Amino acid sequence: MSLPPIVYCPTDVSLKSAPINPGWVRAGAPEARNALLARSSDGTASTLLWDCTAGEFEWHYDIDETLYFLDGAAIIGDATNPPRRYAAGDVLFLPKGSVAQWRVESYVKKLAFCHRTLPKPVGLAVRGAAFAKRLLTGRAAPTPAFSLGG
């Protein structure tokens, strides 16, 4: 059985206009752009490069998204967490169903690692199979620094 090749994803690619839903914009005229860098073979995971100019908007997440900030900054909060400034080097996880309030002061650029969640029964089966494989191979699962539980 051969392993899949390593796929290099350069980040110096051209970004294309990716307008924010006009109903989500709260102030200013933020202009967003993105580029798809990679997608998993099953289509449930992807990596995008995204940037945005100044403005305020809310974002409704229909996927799990992990953000790694590359440049600039954004102040982000939600109904439970007060707004906090995120800048280059910071990582933020937004689970499916989140609604985040964004305020981009001048510019922000991020890598977005997106994952489409599976229905619970399918997810449980996948985790069960992964657990059985770890038991058989003797490999421990990595422990996350933070977990949502469940």
N, C-alpha and C positions, 0 to 999 in steps of 0.2 A: 504494500500500500504506500503510495507516494504522498508526501505532504504538499499542500498547496503552495504556490510560489509566494514570495514576499512581494507585496505590491507597494511601490513607492508612490506617495501622493504629494507632489510639490504644492506649496502654498502660494507661489507667485503666479497664480492663474488669473485670468480675467474674470471679474465678477459681473453677473448680469442682474438687471433690475429685478427686485423681488418685493413689490410694494406691500406695505403693511395694510391689513384690512382697514379701510377708512373709518369704519365704525369703532375701531379700537384706538384711534389717534385722539389724544386728549389736549395736546398743545403743540404748536410748531408745525413743521412740515417735514418730519423725519423721512429720509430716503434710505431704504434698505436694499442691499444687493447680496447675492450669494453665488456659490458654485458648489456643485456636488463633487466631492473628492473621491469617495469610495462608497460602495454598497455591498452588503453581504449577499452571498449567492441565494439565500432564501428570502431576501428583500425585507427582512425585519430590522436590519440595522444599517445606518448610513452615517457618513461623516461629511459635514458641510463646513465651508468657510463662509462667514457672514459678517457684514459690516453695516453700520448705520450712522447717519448724521444726527445732529441735535434734534431733540423733540421729546415729547412725553406720550406714552401709549401703554395700553395693557396688552398682554399676550395670553391667549388661551391655549394651553398645551394639550394636544390630543395624542401625544406620545411621551415617553420618558426622554428627557434631554439632559445631558451633562454638558456644561459649558466650560471651556477653558479660555480665559480672556487673554488675548494677544497684545492689544494696543488700546489706548484710550481708557475710558471708564464709563460705567453706568451705575445709577442708583436704582436698586431693585428691592421691592418688598411685596408682601401680599396681605391678605386679610388676617393672617396669624403672626407674621414676622414684620417688624418695623423696617423701613427702608434702610439699606446698607449700601455703601459704595464698594463696587467690585472693579478691580483694575488688573492690568497685565500680571499674569501668574496666578490669579485666583481661579478657583474651581467652584462651580455651583451646580447642584442637581435639582431639576424641576420634574417631578413625576407627572404622569398623565393625569389630567384633571385640574392641574394647578392653573391659577389665574394670577399672573404677576404684573405689577405696575412697574414700568420702566421709565427712567428719566435719563436720557443721554445728554450730557452737558455740551459736548462738541462733536465727539466721534467715539465709536467703539468698534472693535474687531474681535471676533471670537471664532474658535473651533467649536462646532456643535456635534456631539456624538449622540445620535438619535436612535431610539429603539422602540419599535412598535410592540406593545405588550400582547402576549398571547392570552386567549381565554383561560380562566383559572384551571380547569381540568387539564388542558394541554400543558400549561406551565408546570403544574404539579407532576405530570408524567415526565416532562423533560428534566426537572430537578431530581426526580426519583432515579431516572436512568443515569444521570451524572453522578449521583451519590453511589449507586451500585458500581459504576465504573471506577470511582475512586477507591472503593472498598477492594475491588479486584486488583487494581494496580498499585495500591498502597500510597497513592498520592493524596495529600491533604488539600482541601479547598482553601483558597486564599481567604483571609479574614478582612472584611472591609473596615476602614477606619470609622465609618458611620453606617448604620443600617436603619432602614425604615421599619424593619420587623416584618412579620407576616410572611 
